Amino acid sequence: MCEVGAVEPARQDVSELLNLVREGNDQAKSALFEAVYAELRRIAHRRVAREPSGATLQTTALVHEAYIRLTQGAAIESIQNHLHFFATAARVMRNVLADHARKRDTEKRGGQRAKIALDDVLATIEADHRVRFVELDAALSELSRLDARQADIVELRFFAGLALADVARQLAVSVSTVEKEFRSARAWLNLRLK
């Protein structure tokens, strides 16, 4: 086991740092944050850029809230390696943004929400600020109950921005399976979000 501080944190293996964090090593928690911060910030920036201006958390706040949720309680116990860490981080960021959107919508007392086809969202996601996070979150939760792997594929592609090969590796399936199930999940979500 490597002593935290013996190697520059950015160069330490994320999996090893995760093991140290699980053992309760507070220095490892700080070192892990330093090692993953840039990638978490990239994921968060992509998520925040998709939201209307002023409608969501700032990138830094999202990174910090997600990291706290990731490293507290049972969440950290289930993370297996660096790829799983970032996939889980993307899911946690989705949850943070959905919670924030629900709170914001509750404060506004509702209003009519236009639903958007997922194909349209995925095709223009970087420029489209009309995504209604609460509806997408509810649809993904429903898909997760019906087909957990398809929901995982959507989360890993859509939220974490993982390549098909990385999704396949994370889920221990073939790339062709990921492609087929992603098409199926998109079709189902498209119907659900109409």
N, C-alpha and C positions, 0 to 999 in steps of 0.2 A: 504494500500500500504506500502510495506517494504522500509525503508530508506537504500540506498546502503551504505555498510560499517557496518551496524548494524549486519550483519551475514557474516561469511567468504564467499567470492565470490564463491568458489567451491561448497558450500553447498546450495547456493540460487537456487531457481527454475528457470530454463532457461526460461520458459514461462513468469514468472514475470519480469525477466530481459529484455526480448524482449519488454514487454509492456513499461517499463521505457525508453528503448532506443528509442522506437517510440515517446515517449513524449519529447525527446530531452535531456535526462539526460546523460551527458558525462561520469559521474562516472559509470553509469550502462553499458555504452559501454565498458569501461575497465573491469568491473566486468564480463560482459558476455564473453569477450575474454578470461579471466582467467578461467572461468567455462567451456568453450567449447574447449579450446586450445588442450588438450590432445586427445580428440576424433577427432578434425579436423586434427591434426597431424597424427593420425592413418590412417584416410581416405586418406590423402595426400600421406603418405608413401606408401600405397598400390598402388596408382595411379602412383607415380614416379617410383616405383620398376618395373613396367610393361614396362617402356620405355627404349630404348637403353641407355647405359652409355653416359653421356654428351649430350644427345639429348633433354633434357627437363629441366624444372626449378628444382631447389632444393626443398626439402620438405618444408623448412621454408618459402621460397619465395612463394610457391604455397599457403600455409596456409594464409600468410599475404595478398596476392593479392585477394584470395577468400573472406577473412573476410572483406576487404575494399569494395569489390563489394556487399557483402551481406548486409552490414550495411549502405550503401549510397543509397540515392534516394528511388525509389518505391519498391525495392526488400524487404526491411525490413517490409514494410507495409503489405505484403501478407503472411508473415510467421505466422502460427497459434500457434505452440507449439514446444517442443523440438524435436520431431520426424520429424516434417515438416522442422525444421531448418536444421537438418543434411541431410535430403533428398535434400533440396535446396542447401546446401553446396556442396554436391557431384555433383549436376548438374552444379553449378558455377565453381567447379574445372575442370569439363569436358570442360566447355567453355574456361576457362583460358588456359588449355593445348592445346585445339584446336586452339585458337588464337596464342599461342606461336608456335605451329607446322606450322600453315599457314605462319607466319612471317619467320620462319626458312626456310621453303620450298621456299618462295618467294626470300629470300636472296640467296638461292642456285640455283635459276632459274630452278626449277623443277627437271626433271629426271624421269626415269621410276619407278613407284611405283607398286610393286606386291600386289595384293589383296589377302586377307586371309579369309578363310571360318570362320564364327563366331563360329561354333561348335568347330573348331580346336582352336580358340582363347580362348573360354570359358573353354575348356577342359585342356588347358595348360597355362592359363593366367599368373600364378605366375612366370613361367620360360620362357615364350615366349616374346622375345623383338622385335618381328617383327611387332607388332601392328602398323598400320598406322592410327594415330589418326584422321587425316583429313577425310579419307574415312569413318571411323566409325561414326564420328560426322555428316557427310553429310547423311549417311544412317539413323541414328537415327532421324535426322531432317525430312527426308522424311517420315519415319514411323510415326512420331509425327503428320504429316499432315493427314496421312491415318487413324491412330488409336492411338489417344493420350494416352489412358490407356495402351496399349501395350508398347509404348515408355517409359511411366513412369515406368512400371514394369521392363523393361530392365535397365533403369537408376538406379532404386533403388536396384536391385539385383547386377548388374554388377559394377556400379560406387560407390554406397554407401555401398555395401556389406551387405545389410539388409537381415535378414532371411525371409522366405516366410510368416510367421505369421506377422512380422512387416510390410511387404509390403501390405499384406491384410488389416491390421489395418489402415495404412496410406491412402489407397485408398478406404476404407470402402466396401470391397468385401470379398468373402470367399477365403480361402487358395486354394481350388480346382479351383476357377476361376483364381487365380494368376498362378497356375501351368499350366493350359490349355493355358492361353494367353501368358505365357512366352515361352512355346513350339512353339506356333504359331509365335510369334515374332522372335524367334531364326531361325525358318525355313525361314521366309521372309527375314531376314537379311542375312542368309546364301546365299540365291539366289542373293540378291542385292550385296553382297561383292565378288562374284565369278569373 
